[in-house]
Amino acid sequence: MSGKDREVIRSEGWGSTPGAPEVIRFLEGPQKRSFEFVRAVKIFCEFMRGFRVLHFVGPCVTVFGSARFTERHPYYKVAHECGMELAKAGFTVMTGGGPGIMEAANRGAKEIGGRSIGCNIELPIEQKPNPYLDQWVTFRHFFVRRVMLVKYSYAFIALPGGFGTLDEIFETATLIQTAKISRFPLVLMVSEFWRPLVDFLSQHLVKEKTIDQADVDRLIVTDSPRDAVALITDVAMGQFGLSYGARIKRRWYLGERHRAQARFSSSLQDDD
């Protein structure tokens, strides 16, 4: 095995291991009304659990990226530095909670005393929360997880990744384009990796008028974690008038006193 091979986590088995039967069935078209109702209630509860756990974690910046890079890979090191710079600036680092880029960003924040949050996902091939999280939530549905990754963040940093990372980038870009969220910074780290994609957007999508050049220009491409965080701080805190402010007050009658004392020490399972 070459050194380069050891920099990437093997991923054999994707597509061959089925997901949870009830989730597959839910996405296979109309079902019995009783089944649809029960699934809707479970999805609502999943949202509420996420809201409950993440209500006090901000201000956050979400870091997207592949789960497949080990700590030997250069991209892991860039993500680690991003986590450190975000923590220095006072942000909570939020990721998908898994290994690879996600672990690196959480680790960078954790190692300098910053706060580190994960929105983990239940997969056929188990994704365990990485060991650098102060608190995490494990979701069953990707769409619930994506809402949480966007809802609590002032900005977004994307490092190299695959389908999941692209999904997160374009979902966020669409929300910004359609004014569903404010024009918070969307930063693409590692210019060599992302430049061909940005060129494709400009040379094909803009040319065919399926998007505007302004949509492409909102994507900030850089190789410097320090510059990225400086820009995020300036835009999110300055241009939009956002501030760290006072913490949201916890209400004892909502069962939030425990969280005030625990300081991000439990998982979703503990929270229940």
N, C-alpha and C positions, 0 to 999 in steps of 0.2 A: 504493500500500500504506500503510495507516494505521500509526501508532505501535504500536497494540495488536497488529496483525498481525505486526509485527517482533519481538514478545516471545515468539512461539510458533514452534517448529520445525515446518515443514511435514512431513506424514507420508503423502503420496500413495503408493499402491502396496501398502499393507497388505492382505493377503488375495489379492492378484493374483500375488504371487511365491511359488512353492512352496518349502517347506523341503527339507532334505536327504532324498533318497528313502528311505534306510535308516531314518531316524527316523520318517517317515510310515508306512512299512511296519510298523515295530515296534508302532505304536499302532493298527494296523488289524485286531486280533484274532489268533487263533492262526496261527502260521507253521510252517515246517518246523523240526523240532527242532534241526537244525544251525544254522539262522539264529538261533533263540532263544538257543542256547548262546553263540554268538559275540557277540550283542548284550549278553547278561548279563555276559560277560567284559569287554567294552568299557566298560560302565557301572561295573563294579567298578573298573576301572583309572581311570576318571574320578573316582570317589570317592577313590581312593588318591592321585591327583595333587593333589586339593584338600586332603586331610589333610596331605600332605607339605609343600606350599607354605605353608599357613596355620597350621601347628602352633605357630609361635613369635610370632604377631602380636598376641596379646591384651595387656591386656583391651580388648575392642572394644565399641562401640555401633554398631548398624546403622541407617543412615538410608535409608528408602524414599522414593520420589517419582518423578514423571514425568520422562521423558527429553525432553519437548517444550518446556520453558521455556528461553528464552535468558537471558543475563545482564542483559537490560533488564527482565525481569519481576520484580515485587515478591517472588514466591515464591522466585526464585533468590537474592535478597538474604537472605531469612530462612534458607534452607538454608546459605548461606555463613556466616552468623552462628552457626548451630548447629554447623557444623564447627569454627569458631574456639573456641567455648565448650567443646566436648568435648575439643579438644586441650589447652586450658588446664587442664582438670580431669585430664589425664593419660590419657585414653582414646585408643585407636586408632580412627579413623573408618573404618568399613566400609560400602561401598555396592555397588550393582550395577555400578559401574565405567564407566557410560556417560555421556552428556551430560546437560544439564538439571539437575534437582535433585541428581542423583548427582555431577555435576561440581562443583556449587556447594559441597556439603558437603566433598568431598575437597579442593577448593581452599582453603576456609577453614582446614582443618587444616594443609595444606601451607604456607600463607603465614606461619604463626606457628611453624613448625618441628615441628609434630606429625606423627604417622604416619598414612598414608593408604593404604587397601587397597581393591581392587576385585574383585568377582566378576562378570566380564563374561559375556555370553551370546552364543552364535553364532545369528544370525538371518538369515532370507532377505534382508532389507534390512540390510546390515552395520552392526553397532554397534561402533564402535571404542572402545577404552579411552580415557578422558579423559586429558589430559596432566598431571594432578595426583596421579598414583598412584605410591607408592613401589614397590608390587608388585601384580600382578594375576594372576588365573587366568581363562581363558576356558573356559566350559562349553558342552556341546552340549545338555544336557537341563535344563529348568527345575527339575525336582524335585531334581536334584543340587545345583544352584545354591542353591535355597532351604534345603537342609540346611546348607550352608556359611554362609549369611547368619545362620542361627539358632544354629548350634553354637558359634560363637566369641564370641557377644555377651552382655553383661550386661543390655542394655536395647535398646529399639527406638524410633526416632522416625520418624513417618510425616508427610510433607508432601503437598500436593495431588498427585493422580495419577489414572490411569485404571484399566483392568482389572487390569493387572499389580500396581499398588500395592494395590488392594483385595484381590487374591489373597494378597499378602504379609501384609497386616494381618489378614485373617480366618484365614489359616493359623496365624499366630503366636497370635492370640486363642484358637483352638481348642486349640493345644498347651498354652497356659496353663490354659484351662478344664478340660481333661482331665488336668492334672497331668503331662503328658509333659515339660514344662520347669517350672522354678520360676516364681513369679509376678513375674518381672522387669517393670519398668515398660514400658508400651506407650503412648507419647505421641503424640497427634495435634496437630500444629502447624498454626496458622491456623484459629482457631475458626469464623470465618465460613464457611469451606469445609466443615468437618466437622460442624458443629452439626446440619444437616438429617439427616445419616446417623445421628447419635447419637439424635436425636429419633425417627427411624423405628424404630430398634431398641427404644427404650423404649415407644413407642406401639403398635407392632404385634407384634414378636417376644415382648416380655415379656408383653404383653396376652394373646397366644395361648399363652403358657407354653412356647414353643419354646426360650427361654433364660431365665435368671434375671436380676433386676435387678442382682445382684452382678456378673454378666458384663459388663454395660454400665458399671457403676461402675469397673471396672478400666481402662477407657479414659480416659486423662488428656488433657483438651483445654486447650490454652493458646496464647497468642500470644507468649510470652516465651522465647526460647532459653536465657537465663540461668536462669530459674526451672525450665525443663525439665531442664537439666543438673544444677542443684542437687538436684532431686528424685531424679534418676537416681543421683547420687553417694550421697545419703543412703540410698536403698533398696537399691541393688545392693551398695554397700560397707558399709553399716551394718547394715541389717535382716538381710541374708543372710550377714553376716560375711565377705564376699569382700574380698580385698586385692590390691594389685598384686604383692606378694611377689617372690621371686627368680625370675629367668627359668628356664624349663625348660632343663636341661642338654643341649647338643647332643652327639650321639654320632658320632665320626669313622667308625665302622664302618657307619653308615647313610648315609654320604655327606653329613653335615650340617655338616662343618667349613667348607665354602665359604659356606654361609648365615651362619655366624657372622662371616665377614669381609666379606661383600658388603653387608650392611645394606639389605635390601629394594630391590634394584636391578634385578631381572630379572623377566621374565614367565614364564608357565608353559612357553612354548616354550624359553626359556633354561634353565629348571630341568631339563628333560628332557636 
